[in-house]
Amino acid sequence: MAGTPRVLRAMNDRAALDLLLEHGPLSRTRLGRLTGLSKPTASQLLARLEAAGLVVATGTGADRPRDGGPGTGGSGADGTGTGRPGPNAQLYAVDPTAAYAAGLDVTPERVLAAVADITGRTVGEHAVPTPGRRAAQPVVRQVTAALDGAAKAAGLTRSDVHRLVIGTPGAFDPTTGRLRYASHLPGWHSPTLLDELAAALPMPVEYENDVNLAALAEQRLGAAKGHDDFVLLWNEGGLGAAVVLGGRLHRGFTGGAGEVGFLPVPGVPLVRHVTKANSGGFQELAGSQIIPRLARELGISPVPEGPYAEVAAALVARAAEVDSGAHRQLLSTYATGLATGIASLVAVLDPELVVLSGTALTAGGEPLRALVEAELAELAASRPRLVLGDVREHPVLRGALESALAATRDEVFDTLTLR
């Protein structure tokens, strides 16, 4: 078939790039072993990728022995069959300057932006405080200021960024283009907002729910790596969930899948007109805002001041450390509320794994996780594994970067290798 060798070369080139991203700098010999290509073919492949501006030589290092080590009967890196590393070999790596991607994490308090090079290394960050409702700054100005600040910190400009992914609470309705389920986010509900952002930004822009991005970060880098069916429960300013089925995010018809804060649950009065109240049963039972109130009822003091998410995280962390009746009761009551909502999710979705994420959950550590697991064992028929999220530093932002990088790599790698 005409063109078949070209397609095979492109497939080998992409496989090599993915291996270089996964393993870091590799020699021709090591890359040949990982791809199954001969050393001459691997050399030709690397020469093509160098010419395309995707790979750079990074110096020399000891070549690695064949997997299995001494005594396996295979040839070592020195060709003697000893399994010992051979002489220094030229190493190659993906050129980090081949492309850049950016992510934004939007909350009612701030817009946090980061730029990463194509290898995934964060090279610049910048945060822009969000003005209050009375002094609302145009959203487009907030977004561009955050992005420009992150690009400047990386020694770049806005035009150097290949793709941008923006994470927000709620979701943009695909039929109307308007943000839903997030009435607490000032300025983001204009019907023309997406058009205004598209006009101001020179790169493709995608929008994703913040909790979905946290789940993507855990799937790529953290506790859900290797799992195709899992639920991530998030608790910071609001209570939400992300649902991954068959390895793919399930967003729902309007993008509202996982808005579990609105879930009616036993233990609290029914919340009606939930979109106007921006709350619901599960939020009222186990959201971060209940932690300070519960602490006061139990006589725990002092209760710090500040945003609910920060106060809740501090109180939960303290309750997990202190062995007192009031602190144990706070953690137990919180765990029961969490398990009540999780039981409904488990009954419908039967996931393999449930990941607890967000500071109001991860601050409780293993003591809180164990209490939720014990409660869930009595409330749910199936028994998914319950784990704490591993991506603790800005998981929404990390998920936005991972999403932007995946699309950027596809575009840059496939476009250049298929030439």
N, C-alpha and C positions, 0 to 999 in steps of 0.2 A: 504494500500500500504506500502510495506517495505520501511523504511527510511523516511516516511512522518513526524513522530514526530521530527526526526532530522532536517529536512528542516524547519519545523515550528519553532523549537527552534532557528535555525540560523536566520530566518526572524525576530523573536522577539528580538534577540540579536542585530541585525543590527539596528532595529528601536530604541532600547534603546540607542545605541551609538550615533545615529544621534540626538536624543533628548538631550542627555547630551552635545553634541557639541553646540546645539542651545540654550539651557537654562542655561548651566553651572551646578554647583553641585546640585544634587537632592537627596532627601531622597527616601527610598524604597516606602513609601506611595505615594509621589508625582509622582514617576516614574510609579507606578502601575496605578495611575489615568490617566496619559498621554498615557499609552500604552493600557489601558483597561484590564490589568492583575491583578490578585489577589495579595495581599501582599505576601503570601507564594511563588507564582510563580515568582514575582519580586525579592524576596530574592534569590531564586535559580538562576535566571538569573544573578544577580549581582555577586553571588559567582562564576559562570562560567567565567564571564568576568574578575574578579579579578585573577582567576587561570590562565587565558590566558595572563595576563599581559597588559590588555587593560583598566582596571578601577582601581582606587585607592580610598581608603577612605580619605577624606579631612578634617575631623573634624566634629563638630556638628553645627547645626543651627536650628532656629525655623522652624518647618514644616509649609507649606503654607496651608491656608484653601481651601476647595473645591471652584471651580469657582462659582461665584454667591453671595458669602458672606452671611452675616446674613440674616435671613428671607426667605431663599429660600427653606427651608424644608430639606436640605441635611445635612449630618453629618459633623461637623467641624473636623479639624485635631485632636482635643482632644477627638473626639468620642461623644461629648455631644450634637451635633446638633446646637451649638451656632455660628459656623463659625469662632471661635477664634483660633489663632495658638496654637498648643499643645506644650508639652515640647520639649526640644532640641532633635533632631533626628540626627542619623549618616548620613552624606552627602557623596555622591560618585560623582566622576568626571572621565572623560577620562584621562588616564595617559599621560601627555604631552610628556614623553620620549619614548612612544611606537614606534614612527618613526619620521623621519625628511624628509622634502622636500625642494628643492631649486629652485630659479628662477633667471634668468639673464636678464637684460635690456641692449641691445647693441645699442650705438649710435656712430657716427663718432668721438665723443669727449671722450667717456669713456665706460667701461663695469662695470655695477653696479650689484652686486650679493647680495642675501639675503637668509638666511636659516630660515625656520619656523618649529616649532614643530607641531605635528599632530592636535593640537587644532587650529592652524592658527596663533599663536603668533609668531611674528618675534623675533628670538633670536640672530641673527648676521647679520651684513651687511659689505660690503667692496666694494670700488670702485677702479678700475685700469684705469688710464688715457690711452687713445689710442694714440700711437705715430702718427705723421704725415705720409703722403705717402712716404716721402724720407727715414724715419727711421722706416719703418714698422716692428713691432714686430710680430712674428708668432701668428696667431689667437689662436692656441691651448694653447700657453703660456699665452695669455691674459685671456682666459676663465678659465684655471686651477688656475691662480694666483688670480683672483677675487673669484672663488669658495672656494679656500683654505683659503683666507682671511676671508670670511664670516663664514666658518666653525670654524676657529680658534677663531673668536670673540664670537662664541657660545659655545666654549669649546669642539668642536668636531673635527673630521678629515673628509677628503673627503669620506672615506669609510662608514661613519655613515649616509650619505645622501641616502635616498631611491630612489629618482627620481629627475630629473632636467628638467626644461622647459626653453628654451632660446628664448627670443623675439628679433627680428631684424626688421629693415625696409625691405620692399619687402617680398619675399616668396621663399622658396626652391621648385623648380619645382619637382613634384613627379616623373616625367619620367626621368629626368637627374640628380637630386640631386644638381643642381647648383642654387645659389641665383640669383633671377631675380628682376628687378624693383628697385634696390638699388646700382647703380654704384658708389654712394658716400661713400660706406662703404669699406675702404681699406682692402684687405687681405681675404675677405669673399667669393671670387668667384672661388676658386680653385675647380676643379672637384673631388678632393680627400679629401676635408675638412671634410665632414661628417664621412668618414671612419677614418680619423686621430683623430677626437674628440671621436668617439666611442672607439678607442683603448686606449685613454688616460683617459677616465672616467669610473669608475667602476659601474655606475648605468645606468638605462635606461634614454635616453635623447630624448626629443621631441623639435621640432622647430615650432615656430608660429610667424605670423606677429605681429608687435608691436601694431598696432591699433586694431587688433582682440583681443589682450590681454586686452587692455584698455576697450573694450566693455564687455569682460567677467567680469572684475572687477566691472563695472557698473551694469551688470546683476545680479551678486551675492551679491553685497554690496551697490550699489548706486542707481542712478536715474532711472535705467531700471529694478530694481527688480520687479518681477511680470509681466513683459512684454515679450511676445513671438515674436513680430514683431517690430523691431526698427532698426534705422540707427544711428551709432555714427560717427559724423564728427570730425576729429582730425586736429589740426593745431599747430605744433611746428616747427621743422626744415623743415618738409614737410607737404603737405596737403594730407590727406587720409581719408578713411571711412571704417567702419566695417558694415557688413550686417548680421542681425540675423533674420531668417525666421523660424517660427514654433519652436522657442526656441533654434535653432541650428545655429551656424556660417555657412554662405555660403562663401566658399573659391574660387569657380570657378575651371575650368579644370586645370589651371597651378598655382593655388594659388593666382591669381592676382585680384580676385573680390575685389572691394573697392579701387583700385588704381586710385582714382578720380582726382588726380593731373594732370593726362594725359587727362582728359575729355575736348574735344573742347567746348568752350563756347563763346557766343557773348561778345564783349567788348575788345578783344585782338586779334592780328593776329594769324592765324593758326600756331601752332608749329608742324613742321614736324620732322621725325626721332627722336621721343620722347625718345626712350630708350637711344640713344646716348647723347641727350641733357639733359637727366634726368629731364625733365620738360614737361609741357603741358599747355593747355589753362587755366584751372581752377587754376593751381599753379601760373601762371603768373598774373591772375586776383585777386586772394585773398590769395595767400600764404604769409607766414610771412615776406618774403623778400621785399614785396611791401610796408610794413608799414613805414620803415625809409625813403624810397624814397618819399612816399606820404607826410610824415611830412615835409620834406625839401621843397617840392613844395608848401606847404601851409604856409611856413614861420614859422613853429613851431621849437623852439630851447630851450635848446640844444637837439640834437639828440645823445643819448649815443652811445658809441662804444661797440662792443662785438658780440657774435653769434646772428644771425638773430632772433632766437626764444626768447632770453632774451631781445633784444632790442625791438622787436615787442610787447612782453608782457608789458614792461615798458611803451611804448608809448600808447598802447591801454588802460591800466589801468589809465594813466594820462588823456587821452581824455574822459574817462567815468566819471572822477571826476570834470574836469574843465569846467565851463560854458563860453566858448568863441566860436566865430564863426569858427575859424580854427580847434579847437578840435572837435566841433560838425560835421564839414565837414569831418574830417578824419574818425570819427566813422560811419557816414552815408555812405560814399563811401565804406568803408570796409564792412558794413552790406549789401549793394546792391550787391557787388561782391560775398559774401558768399551765399546770397539768390539765386543768378543766378544759381550757381552750385547745390544747394540743390533742387531747383525746378526740375531739370532734374532727380535727384534721386527719388523725390516724384512721378513724373509722371510715372516712370517705376515700382517702388516698392510699392507705396501706403502704407507706414509704419504707424503704430499706433503712433510712437514716434520718434523724432529726438533729440539726445543728443549732445550737443556741448561740446567738451573736448579738452585738450591741452592748454598750457598756453596762446597762442596767441588768444584763444577764451574765456577761463574762466576769464582772466584778465579784460575783458570788462564788466563782471558781468551782472546785470539785464538791464542796459541801452543798451548794445550791443544786448542782447537776444531779447529785445522788438523791436529794430529796424529791426533785421533780421526777426522776426515774422511778422511785419507789411509789409515788402517787400515781404515775401513769400506768404502772403495772396493775393497779387495782381498778383503773377507770377505762382502760382500752383492751380490746380483745387481742390485738396483735402487739408484738413487742419490738418495735424498731430500736436500733442502737441510738442512744442519746449522747451527743458529744458537744463539747465546747468548741466554738470557732477558733481557728488557729491564726487567722489574719486579724490582728488587733489594731494595727496602726492604720487609720483611715481606710477601712475596708471598702466603703463605697467608692472612694477615689481610686483605690487600687483596682476595683472591678471595672470602673470606667476606663482606666488605662489599658487593662487587659482586653477589653472589648475593642477599643480603638486600635490597639496594636495588632490584634488578630486580622482585622479588615485591612489595615495598612500593609501588613506583610503579604497578604494574599495579592493585593493590587501591585505592590512594588516587586515582589519576587516573581510572580507569574508573568507580569508584563515584560520584565527584562529577560527572564530565562526563555521565553517563547519567541524572542526576536530571531 
